[in-house]
Structure formats: structure tokens, C-alpha cells
Amino acid sequence: MSDPYETTEAHLERLLGRALNSYDLPDRLVERLGSALAHSSSLHTTAHSPAAGRWREIHRHTYLLPDGTSASLWELVHRHEHDRELRHEVFASREETRLAAARLFGEAAAQPVFDPALEGVFAAVEEEGDADAAALGALFGPRAAEQRHREYAVERSADHARRVLRRAENPDRPGQEAALLLRSAYAHRITQAFGTRQCLADGRDAGFRLYEHAFLLLDGSEVSLWEVEHTATPDGRHMCEVYATEAAARGAMEVRAHG
């Protein structure tokens, strides 16, 4: 079972740790996967042979790398006759997985081409795996690839979202719809878009800071709140405003600065 709270690093460590043959993977591939920003896992095929007491599943694990490309590991999970223990093997390519699956089901492992039906299954799996990689890329986008130091903290993220919205004083802050959406946040990160900027607002010194509060939701989507902290108030006190987009936050800062 996949765990929505599991980081990509922990997922890869668990996958390699349970595989009987992880030492066979190319060192260069393992090194590249160690820097992965995100991952997606899918069950693609399953085969049962009740008469022989055998069972196997094939999973594909797709990883988004910092340079925007993706890489996959194929996992073969199987159980043998009169043995209830699950065994895991990982492979770097579709072809190696096909050979292993053929070996388990008693086919000629050296044969380069297998049953046409199996060939069709693997072709479909390849297309679905490419779709998984595209989905990861769309979710995390070029910004994540360019800023590989940004990491999500898995903690009380829904509470953090509530606190951010609660301290916002601007009347056009995100409303109940955003609050309900962010109840499913399970991880978040805080990024300072820039530090204190000083300017004159109505003839007084005022400071501005902009933060992005990015949240990961249980459905895999990402939502951000943009928080402006400033002292462009009549009495110079500290004030927080929250917006749904960076453009709206920066626009508000322009208005306050030229107030």
C-alpha cells in the first residue's frame, strides 16, 4: 500500500531495502534516484495461478528528477507454491522485468519475445508509465526542478493553514472554500520570496516581506497561500495579509507602498 505521508526518499529506501536483488541495479541509476523530487507508484499487471499455487504482481515506480526528466524502477512481487512469503525484486528496464516474469511462470527465459498478449500488456504499461511521469512533471513543474532545495515538512499542515488564514487581516483574503480545501493538507513548506524591503508609505518608513506557504493535499495536488507582512499601517504596526496568488500579493504590496 502507498503511504501519502511517505517522502520520496523514504519510499525509495523502503523499495530497495525489501528487494532481493537491489544490488544488481546500476550504481549510477541509484545515485540519480537518490535526488528524486517526487514519485508515483502504480499496479500495472497481476497474474494468479491457483492450480500451481503461484501469484505475482508488477508495479512501476516513476520518479521525477531535478533536471525535469524521469526514471522508473519496475518491481516484481511474487509468491511461490506452498510459500506464503512475498518476495520482491526490482529492475531498471521493462525487458528485465519481462525476463523475470517469464522465469517465474516457467517460460523460456532466454526467449527475447514472449506471448503476444503479454507483449501488449507491457506496451500498455509503458504508455501508462509515461503518463505517470507527465503527471508528476505537471504537478511539481519546472519550479520544483529549478529549486531542488525546497522540501515539504510532513507535520500539522492543516493546522498551519488555519493559522495563516486566521491571522490575515485583508477583507479579500481566501475564504471558506480555501479553508475547506486545506483541511486535507498533510505537508507544507514555507519559502520567503524576498526579505524585508523598506520604502516610504504615506511619508513613513514601511517594511515588506513576502512568503509562500505551499501545501500538499491528500489527492496529490499543491495549493499555495501568499502572505504579505508589512508595517504600512497608519500607526506603523505589523500587519499580515494573505492572498491566493503571487500576483495578487505583489499587487497588494504595490498598493500599500504607494498608499
C-alpha positions in Angstrom: 0.0 0.0 0.0 1.2 3.5 -0.8 1.5 5.9 2.1 0.6 9.6 1.4 2.8 10.6 4.3 5.9 8.9 2.9 8.6 11.0 1.4 10.2 10.1 -1.9 13.5 9.4 -0.1 11.8 7.0 2.4 9.8 5.3 -0.4 13.0 4.6 -2.4 14.8 3.4 0.7 11.9 1.0 1.5 11.7 -0.2 -2.1 15.4 -1.0 -2.3 15.5 -2.4 1.2 12.9 -5.1 0.6 14.2 -6.1 -2.9 16.2 -9.3 -3.0 18.3 -8.1 -6.0 18.7 -4.4 -5.4 22.5 -4.8 -5.5 22.1 -5.6 -9.2 20.8 -2.2 -10.1 23.3 0.2 -11.8 25.0 2.4 -9.2 24.5 5.4 -11.4 20.8 4.9 -11.6 20.5 4.5 -7.8 22.5 7.8 -7.3 20.2 9.6 -9.7 17.1 8.3 -7.9 18.5 9.5 -4.6 17.9 13.1 -5.7 14.3 12.5 -6.9 11.8 15.2 -6.0 8.6 13.2 -6.3 7.3 9.7 -7.1 4.3 7.8 -8.4 3.6 4.1 -7.9 1.1 2.1 -9.9 0.0 -1.5 -10.0 0.0 -2.5 -13.7 -0.4 -6.2 -14.0 -1.3 -9.1 -11.8 -1.3 -12.9 -12.6 -2.6 -15.7 -10.5 -2.1 -19.5 -11.0 -4.3 -21.2 -8.4 -3.6 -24.6 -9.7 0.2 -24.1 -9.3 -0.2 -22.0 -6.1 1.7 -19.1 -7.7 1.0 -15.4 -7.7 2.7 -12.3 -9.0 2.2 -8.5 -9.5 4.2 -5.9 -11.4 4.4 -2.4 -10.1 6.0 0.6 -11.8 7.6 3.3 -9.7 8.2 6.6 -11.6 10.5 9.3 -10.1 10.7 12.9 -11.1 14.4 14.1 -11.1 15.7 17.6 -10.5 16.6 18.2 -14.2 12.9 17.6 -15.2 13.4 14.1 -16.5 12.0 10.9 -15.1 13.3 7.4 -14.3 11.5 4.3 -13.4 12.0 1.1 -11.4 9.9 -2.0 -12.1 9.0 -4.1 -9.1 8.1 -7.8 -9.3 6.2 -9.1 -6.3 5.6 -12.8 -6.2 4.8 -15.8 -4.1 5.7 -19.4 -4.9 3.9 -22.7 -4.4 3.4 -23.7 -0.7 5.0 -20.5 0.4 3.1 -17.6 1.8 6.1 -15.3 1.9 6.1 -12.4 -0.6 9.3 -11.8 -2.5 10.3 -8.5 -4.1 12.6 -7.9 -7.0 13.4 -4.6 -8.7 14.6 -4.0 -12.3 15.8 -1.0 -14.3 14.0 -1.8 -17.5 10.9 -3.3 -19.0 12.9 -6.1 -20.7 14.5 -7.3 -17.5 11.1 -7.4 -15.8 9.7 -9.5 -18.7 12.5 -12.0 -18.4 11.9 -12.3 -14.6 8.2 -12.7 -15.1 8.8 -15.4 -17.7 11.2 -17.2 -15.4 8.6 -17.3 -12.6 5.9 -18.7 -14.9 8.1 -21.3 -16.4 8.6 -19.8 -19.9 11.9 -19.8 -21.7 13.8 -17.0 -20.0 16.2 -16.6 -22.9 13.5 -16.0 -25.4 13.6 -12.4 -26.5 9.9 -12.2 -27.5 7.1 -13.7 -25.4 3.4 -14.3 -25.8 1.8 -11.5 -27.9 -0.8 -11.0 -25.3 2.0 -10.3 -22.7 3.7 -8.0 -25.2 0.5 -6.0 -25.5 0.2 -5.7 -21.7 3.7 -4.4 -21.4 3.2 -1.9 -24.2 0.2 -0.5 -22.3 2.2 -0.4 -19.1 4.9 1.6 -20.9 2.3 4.2 -22.0 0.8 4.4 -18.6 4.2 4.9 -17.0 4.9 7.8 -19.4 1.6 9.3 -18.3 2.7 8.9 -14.6 5.9 10.8 -15.4 4.0 13.5 -17.2 1.6 13.8 -14.3 4.5 14.2 -11.8 6.1 16.8 -14.0 2.8 18.8 -14.3 2.3 18.6 -10.5 5.7 19.8 -9.5 6.5 21.7 -12.6 9.8 23.4 -13.6 9.9 25.4 -10.4 10.5 22.3 -8.4 13.2 21.1 -10.8 14.9 24.5 -10.6 14.7 24.8 -6.8 15.7 21.3 -5.6 16.4 22.6 -2.1 12.7 23.1 -1.4 11.4 20.3 0.8 8.0 19.7 2.3 7.6 19.1 6.0 5.1 16.4 6.9 3.6 17.7 10.1 0.4 19.5 11.3 0.0 21.2 7.9 -3.8 21.7 8.1 -3.4 23.5 11.4 -0.7 25.7 9.9 -3.0 26.6 7.0 -5.7 27.6 9.6 -3.3 29.8 11.4 -2.2 31.6 8.3 -5.8 32.3 7.2 -6.8 33.3 10.8 -4.1 36.0 11.1 -4.9 37.5 7.7 -6.5 41.0 8.1 -7.3 41.8 4.5 -11.0 41.6 3.6 -10.2 39.9 0.3 -8.3 37.0 1.9 -9.1 33.4 0.7 -12.4 32.4 2.2 -14.3 29.3 3.3 -13.7 27.4 0.1 -9.9 27.6 0.5 -10.2 26.7 4.2 -12.1 23.6 3.5 -9.7 22.6 0.7 -6.7 23.0 3.0 -8.2 20.7 5.7 -6.7 17.8 3.6 -3.2 19.3 3.7 -0.6 16.8 5.1 2.7 18.5 4.2 3.8 22.1 3.6 6.8 24.3 3.1 7.4 28.0 3.7 9.5 29.9 1.3 10.5 33.6 1.7 10.1 35.2 -1.7 12.2 38.1 -0.5 13.3 39.6 2.8 12.5 42.9 4.3 12.1 45.7 1.8 12.0 49.2 3.1 10.1 52.0 1.4 8.1 55.2 2.2 4.4 54.7 2.5 2.5 58.0 3.1 5.7 59.6 4.2 6.6 56.9 6.7 9.1 54.1 6.6 7.5 50.7 6.0 8.9 47.2 5.6 7.5 44.4 3.5 8.1 40.7 3.4 6.5 38.1 1.1 6.2 34.4 2.0 4.8 31.4 0.0 3.1 28.8 2.1 2.8 25.7 -0.2 0.7 22.8 0.8 0.4 19.2 -0.5 -3.1 17.8 -0.3 -4.1 14.1 0.0 -5.2 14.0 -3.7 -1.6 14.9 -4.7 -2.3 18.5 -5.7 -0.5 21.6 -4.5 -2.1 24.8 -3.2 -0.3 27.9 -2.1 -1.1 30.8 0.1 0.9 34.0 -0.3 1.4 36.0 2.9 2.4 39.7 2.9 3.8 41.0 6.2 4.2 44.8 6.3 4.2 47.9 8.5 2.4 50.1 6.0 -0.3 50.9 8.5 -1.5 54.2 10.0 0.2 53.5 13.3 3.2 51.6 11.9 2.0 48.3 13.5 2.8 44.9 12.0 0.1 43.6 9.7 -0.4 40.3 7.8 -2.4 39.9 4.6 -3.0 36.6 2.7 -3.7 36.1 -1.0 -4.4 33.1 -3.2 -1.9 34.1 -5.9 1.5 35.6 -6.0 0.3 38.3 -8.5 -2.4 39.4 -6.1 0.1 39.6 -3.2 2.6 41.6 -5.1 -0.2 43.9 -6.4 -1.4 44.5 -2.8 2.2 45.4 -1.8 2.3 48.0 -4.6 -0.9 49.5 -3.4 0.3 49.7 0.2 3.7 51.1 -0.8 2.1 53.9 -2.8 -0.8 54.2 -0.5 
